[in-house]
Amino acid sequence: MVKQGQQEVNRGFKPLLKPLDIELAKYDTLIIGTPVWWYSVAPAVLTFLSGINLSGKTIIPFATNGGWIGHTFQDIKKLCPESEVVGEMNIEFSESNLKTTIDELETWIKNIRKGKDNEYIGGK
């Protein structure tokens, strides 16, 4: 399974996704999460981000991983060149144990709730 994941990322595999039953045009800000697959976004997230126009939107990404975040957030910025990507959050695990503290997660969530009017900072 690990080898298959690496091969999918290396060849830019984009699985088919079911259509969303939501009008993203109604939203200015999107929180988008991905597990880290070989230091980047998961193939399903690659499909989503490369197949939709998010121009003018604010994207707040988070990623879950068991080690190194790699270039995940840089890849999201490349996939959303006409969006403002802010407040990245790396949620790290060690096997089944959460390494990112609950305080760090709560601070990130609190900053998301502040919104742009309070100069959103996000992250740690």
C-alpha positions as CSV (number, residue, x, y, z in Angstrom):
1,M,0.0,0.0,0.0
2,V,2.8,2.4,0.8
3,K,4.5,1.7,-2.5
4,Q,1.2,2.3,-4.3
5,G,0.8,5.6,-2.6
6,Q,4.3,6.7,-3.6
7,Q,3.6,5.7,-7.2
8,E,0.3,7.6,-7.3
9,V,1.9,10.8,-6.0
10,N,4.9,10.5,-8.4
11,R,2.8,10.1,-11.4
12,G,0.2,12.8,-10.4
13,F,-2.6,10.3,-10.2
14,K,-6.0,12.0,-10.0
15,P,-8.9,9.7,-9.0
16,L,-12.4,10.4,-10.0
17,L,-14.5,12.2,-7.4
18,K,-18.2,12.3,-6.9
19,P,-19.6,15.7,-7.6
20,L,-20.0,18.0,-4.6
21,D,-23.6,18.7,-3.6
22,I,-22.7,22.3,-2.6
23,E,-22.2,25.6,-4.2
24,L,-18.7,26.7,-3.4
25,A,-19.4,30.1,-5.0
26,K,-21.4,31.0,-1.9
27,Y,-18.3,30.8,0.3
28,D,-15.3,33.2,0.6
29,T,-13.3,30.9,2.9
30,L,-12.6,27.2,2.7
31,I,-10.9,24.9,5.2
32,I,-9.3,22.1,3.3
33,G,-7.6,19.1,4.9
34,T,-5.4,16.4,3.5
35,P,-3.4,13.5,4.8
36,V,0.3,13.8,3.6
37,W,1.1,11.3,0.9
38,W,4.8,11.2,0.2
39,Y,5.3,14.8,1.3
40,S,2.4,16.2,-0.7
41,V,-1.4,16.2,-0.9
42,A,-3.3,13.0,-1.2
43,P,-4.4,12.2,-4.8
44,A,-8.1,12.9,-4.1
45,V,-7.2,16.4,-2.8
46,L,-5.0,16.9,-5.9
47,T,-8.1,16.0,-8.1
48,F,-10.3,18.5,-6.1
49,L,-7.9,21.4,-6.1
50,S,-6.8,21.1,-9.8
51,G,-10.4,20.6,-11.0
52,I,-12.1,23.6,-9.4
53,N,-11.8,27.4,-9.7
54,L,-11.0,28.8,-6.2
55,S,-9.9,32.2,-7.5
56,G,-10.4,35.0,-4.9
57,K,-11.1,32.6,-2.1
58,T,-9.2,32.3,1.2
59,I,-8.0,28.7,1.7
60,I,-7.0,27.6,5.2
61,P,-5.3,24.2,4.8
62,F,-4.4,21.6,7.3
63,A,-2.5,18.3,6.9
64,T,-2.2,15.2,9.0
65,N,1.0,13.2,8.9
66,G,3.1,10.8,10.8
67,G,6.4,12.5,10.3
68,W,7.5,15.1,7.8
69,I,5.0,17.6,6.3
70,G,7.2,17.9,3.2
71,H,6.0,20.4,0.6
72,T,2.3,19.8,1.2
73,F,1.4,23.5,1.9
74,Q,3.6,24.7,-1.0
75,D,1.8,22.3,-3.3
76,I,-1.6,23.6,-2.1
77,K,-0.4,27.2,-2.9
78,K,0.7,26.1,-6.4
79,L,-2.7,24.5,-7.0
80,C,-4.5,27.6,-5.8
81,P,-2.5,30.4,-7.4
82,E,-5.4,32.9,-7.4
83,S,-6.4,32.2,-3.8
84,E,-5.1,33.5,-0.5
85,V,-3.6,30.5,1.3
86,V,-3.2,31.3,5.0
87,G,-3.2,29.7,8.5
88,E,-1.7,26.4,7.6
89,M,-1.9,23.8,10.3
90,N,0.4,20.7,10.5
91,I,-1.3,18.0,12.6
92,E,1.3,15.4,13.4
93,F,0.9,11.9,14.8
94,S,3.4,9.3,16.1
95,E,1.8,6.0,15.2
96,S,-1.7,6.4,16.8
97,N,-0.7,9.2,19.2
98,L,-1.4,12.9,18.5
99,K,1.9,14.9,18.7
100,T,0.3,18.2,18.0
101,T,-1.0,19.5,21.3
102,I,-4.7,20.2,21.9
103,D,-3.7,23.7,22.9
104,E,-2.1,24.2,19.4
105,L,-5.3,22.9,17.7
106,E,-7.6,25.1,19.9
107,T,-5.5,28.2,19.1
108,W,-5.6,27.4,15.4
109,I,-9.4,27.0,15.6
110,K,-9.8,30.2,17.6
111,N,-7.8,32.1,15.0
112,I,-10.0,30.7,12.2
113,R,-13.0,32.0,14.0
114,K,-11.6,35.5,14.3
115,G,-11.8,36.0,10.5
116,K,-10.2,38.5,8.3
117,D,-11.4,41.5,10.3
118,N,-9.0,40.6,13.1
119,E,-6.1,40.0,10.8
120,Y,-6.2,36.2,10.8
121,I,-2.9,34.6,11.7
122,G,-3.7,30.9,12.1
123,G,-1.2,28.2,12.9
124,K,0.9,28.0,16.0
